[in-house]
Amino acid sequence: MPAPFCVRCRRFMIPLENGVCVEEKFHHDQPYQIWRGDEMMCPACGLTIVTGYSKEAVEHFRLDFETERSKAQRGTFYSEIPNKSTQ
């Protein structure tokens, strides 16, 4: 499978870091799931994205969620900024 493609620059993106964590939020900014993925960057404009997510997320209802969240925050960790209109 080819790398993600930057439409604006017409270039394939390059990998920056594998295994970054992305936290998905739900109602009132509460943690919902943590996903692992790969951070990619356009070599021309510098746009970065996370793609190639794992098949399973760490779910908020797991008994060890806070422990897993703390571990994830030790590395590269991005947390969603919820859309204010959906709260």
C-alpha positions as CSV (number, residue, x, y, z in Angstrom):
1,M,0.0,0.0,0.0
2,P,1.4,3.4,-0.9
3,A,2.1,6.1,1.7
4,P,-0.5,8.9,2.2
5,F,-0.4,11.5,-0.5
6,C,-0.4,15.3,0.0
7,V,-2.9,16.6,-2.6
8,R,-1.8,20.2,-2.2
9,C,1.9,19.4,-2.9
10,R,1.5,16.3,-5.0
11,R,4.0,14.4,-2.9
12,F,3.9,11.2,-0.9
13,M,4.3,11.7,2.8
14,I,7.2,10.3,4.7
15,P,7.2,8.6,8.1
16,L,8.1,10.7,11.2
17,E,7.3,8.3,14.1
18,N,5.7,4.9,14.4
19,G,3.4,4.1,17.4
20,V,2.2,7.6,18.4
21,C,-0.9,7.7,20.5
22,V,-4.1,9.5,19.7
23,E,-6.8,10.0,22.3
24,E,-10.4,10.2,21.1
25,K,-12.8,12.1,23.4
26,F,-16.6,12.1,23.9
27,H,-19.1,14.1,25.8
28,H,-17.7,17.0,27.9
29,D,-14.1,16.3,26.9
30,Q,-13.9,12.9,28.6
31,P,-11.3,10.3,27.3
32,Y,-13.0,7.6,25.3
33,Q,-10.4,5.6,23.4
34,I,-6.6,5.6,22.8
35,W,-5.4,4.5,19.3
36,R,-1.8,3.8,18.1
37,G,-0.9,5.0,14.7
38,D,2.0,6.3,12.5
39,E,2.8,10.0,12.2
40,M,3.5,11.0,8.6
41,M,4.7,14.3,7.1
42,C,4.6,16.0,3.7
43,P,8.2,16.7,2.8
44,A,7.2,19.8,0.9
45,C,4.7,21.7,3.1
46,G,5.3,20.0,6.5
47,L,1.6,18.9,7.0
48,T,1.5,16.1,9.5
49,I,-1.2,13.4,9.9
50,V,-1.6,10.2,11.9
51,T,-2.6,7.1,9.9
52,G,-2.3,3.3,9.9
53,Y,-4.1,2.9,13.2
54,S,-4.0,-0.4,15.2
55,K,-7.0,-2.7,14.9
56,E,-8.1,-2.2,18.5
57,A,-8.2,0.7,20.8
58,V,-7.8,1.0,24.5
59,E,-11.4,1.5,25.6
60,H,-12.5,3.9,28.4
61,F,-14.4,1.1,30.2
62,R,-11.4,-1.1,30.8
63,L,-10.3,-1.4,34.4
64,D,-6.7,-0.5,33.4
65,F,-7.6,2.4,31.2
66,E,-6.0,5.1,33.4
67,T,-2.8,3.0,33.7
68,E,-2.7,2.5,29.9
69,R,-3.4,6.3,29.4
70,S,-0.5,7.2,31.6
71,K,1.8,4.9,29.7
72,A,0.7,6.4,26.4
73,Q,1.4,9.9,27.6
74,R,5.0,9.1,28.2
75,G,5.5,8.9,24.4
76,T,4.2,11.1,21.6
77,F,0.5,11.7,22.6
78,Y,-2.1,13.7,20.8
79,S,-5.5,14.4,22.4
80,E,-8.5,15.4,20.3
81,I,-9.9,18.9,20.7
82,P,-13.7,18.2,20.7
83,N,-16.0,20.2,18.5
84,K,-17.8,22.6,20.7
85,S,-21.0,22.3,18.7
86,T,-21.3,18.6,19.6
87,Q,-21.1,19.0,23.4
